């Protein structure tokens, strides 16, 4: 009942208090009669309520009477709905039956269409196959006839067509007639190959001279046929022709001939140049362009030359000299560079692509330059030229010159000897010329021998990289390391001014002499200039050695890069720099020692009045003014090391100065003032 009331209230909303769910009769009556005076209207209110009750009774009566025939009407409507549903099911069944009939009809139609389509496809295939069969049969007959007549020009086009048509009959090889045609094609191809090889053998016999009058059109057409035949036929033609073309070379440059030795290696390359020109004129049009016959002849020549040169050098190894070896290598690398300009290297299985050379950096360092700016002999200039054809840029690099690698020990030993003599010459020249003079441009400058040494290193490195980028390059690096250390020991460390000491140190008071109003430093001005010059040279060597290591790693094979390490040599030059700075510091420190000793021994207690700065302060300032400007001027190009010198001297002098202050005896008030004035003066020095 509550739900019905709620539903009715939702459908028919009412503002009447009597329709509220929480209706309260007492509140409702109090609302109608809020005061006693309002009870005077009680009769009117009762009449209204009775009228409302009467209206509600009438409405209820009407509704009840209206529901009397509802059941009968509902049953009638249900029967009508059932009849309509039955009719609907009947119509749906009719539609389904018609659809099934239509589907069956469509299937029959499509089945007929498919049969017609298959028939058309099979008919088309049959017609095409018959046409191909007719073409194949006629082509095989024509091919056999043309082969007997050596009509290679027509055979080249016909054979390719026959082979293409025969590919369509692979699935019909079970048919005897098709299999027979296929076998006839194979026989014709075999006969063509044998016949063409025989024609080339007749035209270019293995023994005797070349055929006069140039190539024939028959052979040119035969090459076109060979392109269609088994690749082995083409390879055999190329092999026989190149062998016959180079047979004269094998005779002229036999191992026992004088022209076979290294001093006449130019004749080998001149011969092949003439032969290539002769080939282009006589046979250039006979072979197809894609065969690259000119390059193949050159490559085979290179292989033969490398083998023959290796044999000759093994036989006459004792006769190989450095200049002769370099001459042969230079001429060979030039020829390999010429091949790279002329050919692409497409016939080489491992020919790398050509890359543009990197733009070099500009620097005074010889290892950052592409060329050495010095005049030399013709052979030396030529030896620098092949560097434009580095191994990564030239697909022909090493194709001949590889044979020289086993004999590079001759060149390595020669360079070892030359570098040893160069170091000895540097030592003797230094002793003859003496240290750099103070006040000249040479004072504090890099020693000329250093630049000469690294320029020579650069030249050797370039030559070695042209000869080989493998193990010989590692051997050269070992030699470089050896003489870099010798230069550091014999030229730099060996020429640093020597001092005697009581306990291995370089600060010696015994060498400091007190004179009238002045004190003499241990090192002369020339010796200070020499130390600064050695320091500058060591710095240059350190930087250039680092560049040398980088260049060596660029030029050596990637697999050997890890074996290039010049860290030990760079540490050696760093030690020379440290020792030079330490010498300068200890020299100035030792020069100031007598003054500090005098300060600690002064009778400060007997000082009666404060005067000018103490004599020992004057002595220290004098030594600093004597040494520091000289060192500063000579280390102008290496300011960081002058700064290190100043820092190290300060770190050494100040603790020593404070230590001597503590050693002073009893100091009076006046002495303390004098000492304070001294300390202020010392502060101004730094």
C-alpha positions in Angstrom: 0.0 0.0 0.0 2.8 2.3 0.9 4.5 1.7 -2.5 1.2 2.3 -4.3 0.7 5.6 -2.5 4.3 6.6 -3.3 3.7 5.7 -7.0 0.5 7.7 -7.1 2.2 10.6 -5.5 4.9 10.5 -8.1 2.5 10.3 -11.0 -0.1 12.8 -9.5 1.8 15.3 -7.3 -0.5 17.1 -4.8 0.0 20.0 -2.4 -3.0 18.9 -0.2 -1.8 18.3 3.4 -4.2 15.3 3.5 -2.0 13.6 0.8 1.2 13.8 2.8 2.7 10.6 4.0 3.4 12.1 7.5 -0.2 13.5 7.8 -1.0 14.4 11.5 -4.7 15.1 12.3 -3.9 17.2 15.4 -1.5 19.5 13.5 -4.0 19.8 10.7 -6.8 20.8 13.0 -4.5 23.3 14.8 -3.7 24.7 11.4 -7.4 25.2 10.6 -8.2 26.6 14.1 -5.1 28.4 15.4 -7.1 30.5 17.9 -10.3 30.3 19.8 -11.8 33.0 17.7 -11.4 30.9 14.6 -13.7 28.2 16.1 -16.6 30.5 15.1 -16.1 29.1 11.5 -16.2 25.4 12.5 -19.4 24.8 10.7 -18.1 26.1 7.4 -15.0 23.9 7.7 -17.0 20.8 8.5 -19.2 21.4 5.5 -16.2 21.7 3.2 -14.7 18.5 4.5 -18.0 16.7 4.1 -18.2 18.0 0.5 -14.7 16.8 -0.2 -15.4 13.4 1.2 -18.5 13.2 -1.0 -16.4 14.0 -4.1 -13.9 11.3 -3.2 -16.6 8.7 -2.8 -18.0 9.6 -6.2 -14.5 9.3 -7.8 -13.9 5.9 -6.2 -17.3 4.7 -7.3 -16.6 5.7 -10.9 -13.3 4.0 -10.9 -14.7 0.7 -9.5 -17.5 0.6 -12.0 -15.0 1.2 -14.8 -12.9 -1.8 -13.9 -15.9 -4.3 -14.3 -15.2 -5.0 -18.0 -11.4 -4.9 -17.9 -10.8 -8.7 -17.6 -13.0 -9.4 -20.6 -11.4 -6.8 -22.8 -7.9 -8.1 -21.8 -8.7 -11.7 -22.9 -10.0 -10.4 -26.2 -6.9 -8.4 -26.8 -4.7 -11.4 -26.0 -6.5 -13.6 -28.5 -6.1 -11.0 -31.2 -2.4 -10.8 -30.4 -2.0 -14.6 -30.7 -3.7 -14.6 -34.1 -1.4 -11.8 -35.3 1.7 -13.7 -34.1 0.6 -16.8 -35.9 0.2 -14.9 -39.1 3.7 -13.3 -38.6 5.3 -16.7 -38.2 3.7 -17.9 -41.4 5.1 -15.0 -43.4 8.5 -15.5 -41.9 8.5 -19.1 -42.9 7.6 -18.2 -46.5 10.4 -15.7 -46.6 12.9 -18.3 -45.3 11.8 -20.8 -47.9 12.2 -18.2 -50.7 15.7 -17.3 -49.4 16.8 -20.9 -49.4 15.7 -21.3 -52.9 17.5 -18.1 -53.9 20.7 -19.3 -52.2 20.6 -22.6 -54.0 20.0 -20.8 -57.3 23.0 -18.4 -56.6 25.2 -21.4 -55.8 24.3 -23.1 -59.1 25.0 -19.9 -61.0 28.4 -19.3 -59.3 29.3 -23.0 -59.8 28.8 -22.5 -63.5 30.8 -19.3 -63.4 33.7 -21.0 -61.6 33.7 -23.8 -64.1 33.8 -21.3 -66.9 36.6 -19.3 -65.2 38.7 -22.5 -64.7 38.1 -23.5 -68.2 39.2 -20.1 -69.4 42.3 -20.1 -67.2 43.2 -23.6 -68.4 42.6 -22.7 -72.0 44.8 -19.6 -71.7 47.5 -21.6 -70.0 47.3 -24.3 -72.6 47.5 -21.7 -75.4 50.5 -19.9 -73.7 52.3 -23.2 -73.1 51.7 -24.3 -76.6 53.1 -21.0 -77.8 56.1 -21.4 -75.5 56.5 -25.0 -76.7 56.5 -23.9 -80.3 59.0 -21.1 -79.5 61.2 -23.6 -77.6 61.1 -26.2 -80.3 61.9 -23.7 -83.0 64.5 -21.9 -80.8 66.3 -25.2 -80.1 66.4 -26.0 -83.8 67.7 -22.5 -84.7 70.2 -22.6 -81.8 71.7 -25.8 -83.0 71.9 -24.6 -86.6 73.4 -21.2 -85.6 75.9 -22.9 -83.3 77.2 -25.0 -86.2 77.6 -21.9 -88.3 79.2 -19.9 -85.5 76.6 -17.1 -85.8 77.3 -16.0 -82.2 75.6 -12.6 -82.7 72.2 -14.2 -83.3 72.9 -17.0 -80.8 73.5 -14.5 -78.0 69.9 -13.1 -78.2 68.3 -16.4 -79.1 70.0 -18.4 -76.3 68.8 -16.0 -73.6 65.2 -16.2 -75.0 65.4 -20.0 -75.1 66.7 -20.2 -71.5 63.9 -17.9 -70.3 61.2 -19.9 -72.1 62.6 -23.2 -70.8 62.1 -21.9 -67.2 58.3 -22.1 -67.8 58.6 -25.8 -68.4 60.3 -26.8 -65.2 57.1 -28.3 -63.8 56.5 -30.3 -67.1 59.9 -32.1 -67.0 58.1 -35.3 -66.5 56.9 -35.2 -70.1 59.4 -37.0 -72.3 59.2 -34.5 -75.1 59.8 -31.5 -72.8 62.7 -33.4 -71.1 64.2 -34.1 -74.5 64.1 -30.4 -75.5 65.7 -29.4 -72.2 68.5 -31.9 -72.7 69.0 -30.6 -76.3 69.4 -27.0 -74.8 71.9 -28.2 -72.3 73.9 -30.0 -75.0 73.8 -26.9 -77.2 75.1 -24.8 -74.3 77.9 -27.2 -73.6 78.8 -27.3 -77.3 78.7 -23.5 -77.4 81.0 -23.3 -74.4 83.5 -25.8 -75.8 83.4 -24.2 -79.2 83.9 -20.6 -77.9 86.8 -21.8 -75.8 88.3 -23.5 -78.8 87.9 -20.3 -80.9 89.7 -18.2 -78.2 92.4 -20.9 -77.9 92.9 -20.7 -81.7 92.9 -16.9 -81.8 95.1 -16.6 -78.7 97.3 -19.7 -78.5 99.1 -20.3 -75.3 102.4 -20.5 -77.2 103.5 -18.0 -79.8 102.6 -14.4 -80.6 99.3 -12.8 -80.5 97.0 -13.0 -83.4 97.6 -10.2 -85.9 95.0 -7.8 -87.2 93.1 -7.3 -83.9 90.1 -9.1 -82.6 87.3 -10.4 -84.9 83.6 -9.7 -84.7 83.1 -13.5 -84.1 85.0 -13.3 -80.8 83.2 -10.2 -79.8 79.8 -11.9 -80.3 81.2 -15.0 -78.6 81.8 -12.9 -75.5 78.1 -11.9 -75.5 77.2 -15.6 -75.7 79.5 -16.4 -72.8 77.6 -13.9 -70.7 74.5 -16.2 -71.0 76.4 -19.5 -70.6 77.7 -21.0 -67.3 79.9 -18.4 -65.5 82.8 -20.8 -65.6 83.0 -20.3 -69.4 83.4 -16.6 -68.9 86.0 -17.1 -66.2 87.9 -19.6 -68.3 88.0 -17.1 -71.2 89.2 -14.3 -69.0 91.8 -16.5 -67.4 93.2 -17.8 -70.7 93.3 -14.4 -72.3 95.1 -12.8 -69.3 97.5 -15.6 -69.1 98.4 -15.3 -72.8 98.5 -11.5 -72.5 101.0 -11.7 -69.6 103.1 -14.6 -71.0 105.6 -12.2 -72.4 106.0 -10.6 -69.0 106.8 -13.9 -67.4 109.6 -14.5 -69.9 111.1 -11.0 -69.8 111.2 -10.7 -66.1 112.2 -14.2 -65.0 114.0 -14.6 -61.7 117.4 -15.1 -63.4 117.1 -11.9 -65.6 118.9 -8.7 -64.7 115.7 -6.6 -65.2 114.0 -8.7 -62.5 116.1 -7.0 -59.7 114.8 -4.1 -57.7 116.9 -1.4 -59.3 115.0 -2.0 -62.6 111.6 -2.3 -61.1 110.5 0.7 -63.2 110.7 -1.4 -66.3 108.0 -3.8 -64.9 105.5 -0.9 -64.5 106.5 0.7 -67.8 105.9 -2.7 -69.5 102.4 -3.1 -68.1 101.5 0.5 -69.0 102.4 -0.2 -72.6 100.4 -3.5 -72.6 97.3 -1.8 -71.2 97.5 0.9 -73.8 98.0 -1.8 -76.5 95.0 -3.8 -75.1 92.7 -0.8 -75.2 93.6 -0.1 -78.8 93.3 -3.7 -80.1 91.0 -5.6 -77.8 89.1 -2.9 -75.9 85.9 -3.4 -77.9 86.1 -7.2 -78.0 85.1 -7.8 -74.4 82.0 -6.4 -72.8 82.6 -3.3 -70.7 81.2 -5.0 -67.5 84.0 -7.6 -67.7 86.5 -4.9 -66.6 89.2 -6.7 -68.6 91.7 -3.8 -68.3 91.5 -3.8 -64.5 91.6 -7.6 -64.4 94.9 -7.6 -66.5 96.4 -5.0 -64.1 95.3 -6.9 -61.0 96.7 -10.2 -62.3 99.9 -8.4 -63.2 100.1 -7.1 -59.6 99.6 -10.6 -58.2 102.3 -12.1 -60.5 104.7 -9.2 -59.7 104.3 -9.6 -56.0 105.0 -13.3 -56.2 108.0 -12.8 -58.5 109.5 -10.0 -56.4 109.1 -12.1 -53.2 111.0 -14.9 -54.9 113.8 -12.6 -56.1 114.2 -10.9 -52.8 114.3 -14.2 -50.9 117.0 -15.4 -53.3 119.1 -12.2 -53.2 118.3 -11.0 -49.6 121.9 -10.1 -48.9 122.0 -7.7 -51.8 119.1 -5.6 -50.5 120.2 -2.1 -49.4 118.2 0.6 -47.8 118.2 3.0 -50.7 117.4 0.2 -53.1 114.5 -1.0 -51.0 113.1 2.5 -50.5 113.4 3.1 -54.2 111.5 -0.1 -55.1 108.8 0.6 -52.5 108.4 4.2 -53.6 108.0 3.2 -57.3 105.6 0.5 -56.3 103.4 2.7 -54.1 103.3 5.3 -56.9 102.1 2.6 -59.3 99.5 1.4 -56.8 98.3 5.0 -56.6 98.1 5.2 -60.4 95.9 2.1 -60.4 93.6 3.7 -57.8 93.2 6.7 -60.1 92.5 4.6 -63.2 90.4 1.8 -61.8 87.6 1.5 -59.2 88.8 -1.8 -57.7 85.5 -3.6 -58.5 87.4 -6.8 -59.4 88.9 -7.0 -55.9 87.0 -8.9 -53.3 88.3 -6.7 -50.4 88.5 -3.3 -52.1 87.4 -0.6 -49.7 85.6 2.5 -50.9 87.4 5.7 -51.5 87.0 8.5 -49.0 87.9 12.1 -49.1 91.1 12.9 -47.1 90.6 14.8 -44.0 91.7 18.5 -43.9 94.9 18.8 -41.8 95.2 21.2 -38.9 97.6 24.0 -39.1 100.3 23.9 -36.5 104.0 24.3 -36.1 104.1 20.8 -34.7 105.5 18.5 -37.5 103.0 15.8 -36.6 100.1 18.0 -37.4 101.4 18.8 -40.9 100.7 16.8 -44.0 104.0 17.6 -45.7 107.5 18.3 -44.5 108.6 21.7 -45.7 112.2 20.8 -46.4 114.2 20.3 -49.6 115.5 16.8 -50.2 116.7 14.6 -52.9 114.4 13.4 -55.6 114.0 10.0 -54.0 113.1 11.6 -50.6 110.5 13.9 -52.3 109.0 10.9 -54.1 108.8 9.0 -50.9 106.5 11.6 -49.5 104.1 11.6 -52.5 102.4 8.3 -51.9 100.9 9.5 -48.6 98.1 10.9 -50.7 97.1 7.3 -51.4 96.7 6.0 -47.9 95.7 2.5 -47.2 92.0 3.3 -46.4 91.7 5.4 -49.5 93.4 3.1 -52.1 91.8 -0.3 -52.8 95.1 -1.3 -54.5 97.3 -0.4 -51.5 99.6 -3.3 -50.7 98.6 -5.4 -53.7 102.3 -5.4 -54.7 104.1 -3.6 -51.9 103.0 -6.2 -49.4 105.9 -8.4 -50.6 108.4 -5.8 -49.2 107.3 -6.2 -45.5 109.5 -9.3 -44.7 112.5 -7.2 -45.7 111.7 -4.0 -43.9 114.1 -5.0 -41.2 116.8 -3.5 -43.4 115.1 -0.1 -43.4 114.4 -0.4 -39.6 118.0 -1.2 -38.8 119.1 1.7 -41.0 116.8 4.1 -39.2 118.0 2.8 -35.9 121.5 3.5 -36.9 120.7 7.0 -38.3 118.8 8.0 -35.2 121.7 6.8 -33.0 124.1 8.9 -35.1 121.8 11.8 -34.9 121.7 11.7 -31.1 125.5 11.5 -30.9 125.7 14.4 -33.3 123.3 16.4 -31.1 125.5 15.7 -28.1 128.7 16.7 -29.8 127.2 19.8 -31.3 125.9 20.9 -27.9 129.3 20.4 -26.3 131.0 22.3 -29.1 128.5 25.2 -29.1 128.1 25.4 -25.4 125.0 26.6 -23.5 122.9 29.4 -24.9 124.2 32.9 -24.2 122.4 35.1 -21.8 120.7 38.1 -23.3 120.4 36.5 -26.8 117.4 35.1 -28.6 118.7 31.5 -27.9 118.5 32.0 -24.2 115.5 30.0 -22.8 114.4 29.0 -26.3 113.7 25.4 -27.5 116.9 23.6 -28.5 117.2 23.4 -32.3 118.1 19.7 -32.1 114.6 19.0 -30.7 112.8 20.3 -33.8 115.3 18.4 -36.0 114.6 15.2 -34.1 110.8 15.4 -34.4 110.9 16.5 -38.1 113.0 13.4 -38.8 110.6 11.3 -36.7 107.7 12.7 -38.8 109.5 11.8 -42.0 110.3 8.3 -40.8 106.7 7.8 -39.7 105.3 8.8 -43.1 107.7 6.5 -44.9 106.9 3.7 -42.5 103.2 4.1 -42.9 103.6 3.9 -46.7 105.7 0.7 -46.3 103.5 -1.1 -43.8 100.8 -0.4 -41.2 101.4 -3.7 -39.4 104.2 -5.1 -37.3 106.9 -3.0 -38.9 105.1 0.1 -37.6 105.3 -1.3 -34.1 109.0 -1.9 -34.6 109.4 1.7 -35.7 107.5 2.9 -32.7 109.8 1.0 -30.4 112.8 2.7 -32.0 111.1 6.1 -31.6 110.6 5.4 -27.9 114.2 4.3 -27.5 115.6 7.5 -28.9 113.1 9.8 -27.3 114.4 8.5 -23.9 118.0 8.9 -25.1 117.3 12.4 -26.1 115.8 13.1 -22.7 118.7 11.6 -20.9 121.7 12.6 -23.0 120.6 16.0 -24.3 118.3 17.3 -21.6 119.0 15.7 -18.3 122.6 15.1 -19.2 123.2 18.9 -19.7 121.5 20.2 -16.6 124.1 22.0 -14.4 125.6 19.6 -11.9 126.0 20.4 -8.2 127.6 18.7 -5.3 125.7 18.1 -2.0 126.3 16.7 1.4 123.2 14.4 1.4 122.2 14.2 -2.3 120.4 17.5 -2.2 121.0 20.5 -4.4 121.0 23.3 -1.6 124.6 23.8 -0.6 125.7 26.7 1.6 129.4 25.9 1.0 129.1 27.3 -2.6 127.6 30.6 -1.4 130.3 33.2 -0.8 129.9 36.2 1.3 131.5 39.2 -0.4 131.6 42.9 0.3 128.0 44.1 0.1 126.9 41.3 -2.2 126.5 37.5 -2.4 127.2 35.3 -5.4 124.5 32.9 -6.6 125.5 29.3 -7.2 124.4 29.2 -10.9 125.6 31.7 -13.4 123.3 33.6 -15.7 124.3 31.3 -18.6 123.5 28.2 -16.5 120.1 29.7 -15.5 119.4 30.3 -19.2 120.4 26.7 -20.0 118.1 25.3 -17.4 115.2 27.4 -18.8 116.0 26.3 -22.3 116.1 22.6 -21.3 112.7 23.1 -19.5 111.2 24.7 -22.6 112.6 22.0 -24.8 111.2 19.3 -22.5 107.8 20.9 -22.6 107.9 21.0 -26.4 109.0 17.3 -26.5 106.1 16.4 -24.1 103.5 18.1 -26.3 105.0 16.8 -29.5 105.3 13.2 -28.2 101.6 13.2 -27.4 100.9 14.3 -31.0 103.3 11.6 -32.2 101.4 9.0 -30.3 98.0 10.1 -31.8 99.4 10.1 -35.3 100.9 6.7 -34.9 97.6 5.3 -33.7 95.9 6.8 -36.8 98.4 5.2 -39.2 98.7 1.7 -37.6 96.3 -1.1 -38.1 93.3 -0.9 -35.8 94.2 -4.3 -34.3 97.6 -2.9 -33.2 96.4 0.4 -31.8 96.6 -0.8 -28.2 100.3 -1.5 -28.6 101.1 2.1 -29.3 101.9 3.7 -25.9 104.3 6.6 -25.4 103.2 7.3 -21.8 106.7 6.3 -20.4 108.4 8.8 -22.7 106.0 11.5 -21.8 106.7 10.8 -18.1 110.4 11.1 -18.8 110.0 14.6 -20.2 107.7 15.5 -17.3 110.5 14.4 -15.0 113.0 16.6 -16.8 110.6 19.6 -16.4 110.2 18.9 -12.7 113.9 18.5 -12.2 114.6 21.8 -14.0 112.1 23.7 -11.9 113.5 22.1 -8.7 117.0 23.1 -9.7 115.9 26.7 -10.1 114.1 26.7 -6.8 117.0 25.1 -4.9 119.5 27.5 -6.5 117.6 30.6 -5.3 116.8 28.9 -2.0 120.4 28.1 -1.4 121.5 31.6 -2.3 119.2 33.0 0.5 120.3 30.5 3.1 123.4 32.5 4.3 121.2 35.6 4.9 118.7 33.6 6.9 121.5 32.1 9.0 122.8 35.6 9.6 119.3 36.7 10.7 119.2 33.9 13.3 122.7 34.7 14.7 122.1 38.4 15.0 122.4 39.8 18.6 118.8 41.1 18.7 119.1 41.8 22.4 121.8 44.4 21.9 119.9 46.4 19.2 119.6 49.9 20.6 117.6 51.7 17.9 115.4 50.8 14.9 117.0 51.5 11.6 116.6 50.7 8.0 115.9 47.1 6.8 118.4 44.6 8.0 121.4 43.5 5.9 120.1 40.0 5.5 116.9 41.3 4.0 118.9 43.3 1.5 120.8 40.2 0.6 117.6 38.1 0.0 116.1 40.8 -2.1 119.2 41.1 -4.1 119.2 37.4 -5.0 115.6 37.4 -5.9 116.1 40.4 -8.2 119.0 38.7 -9.8 117.4 35.3 -10.5 113.7 35.9 -10.9 113.7 38.3 -13.9 116.1 36.1 -15.8 113.9 33.0 -15.2 110.8 35.0 -16.0 112.2 36.3 -19.3 113.5 32.9 -20.4 110.2 31.1 -19.5 108.1 33.7 -21.3 106.8 31.0 -23.7 105.9 28.7 -20.8 104.3 30.9 -18.2 102.7 28.1 -16.4 106.1 26.7 -15.4 107.3 30.1 -14.3 104.2 30.2 -12.1 105.1 26.7 -10.7 108.6 27.9 -10.0 107.3 30.9 -8.0 104.9 28.7 -6.0 107.5 26.1 -5.2 110.0 28.7 -4.2 107.5 30.4 -1.9 106.4 27.1 -0.4 110.1 26.4 0.3 111.3 29.8 1.5 108.5 30.9 3.8 108.7 27.8 6.1 112.4 28.1 6.2 112.2 31.9 7.0 109.8 31.2 9.9 112.0 28.4 11.2 115.0 30.8 11.3 112.8 33.4 13.2 112.2 30.8 15.9 115.9 30.2 16.1 116.7 33.8 17.0 118.0 34.4 20.5 116.5 36.6 23.2 115.0 39.7 21.5 114.7 43.1 23.1 111.8 45.5 22.5 113.9 47.5 20.1 115.0 44.3 18.4 111.4 43.1 18.1 110.5 46.3 16.4 113.5 45.9 14.0 112.4 42.3 13.4 108.8 43.4 12.7 110.1 45.9 10.2 112.1 43.1 8.7 109.0 40.9 8.4 107.1 43.7 6.7 109.9 44.1 4.2 109.9 40.4 3.6 106.1 40.5 3.0 106.7 43.2 0.3 109.1 40.8 -1.4 106.3 38.3 -2.0 
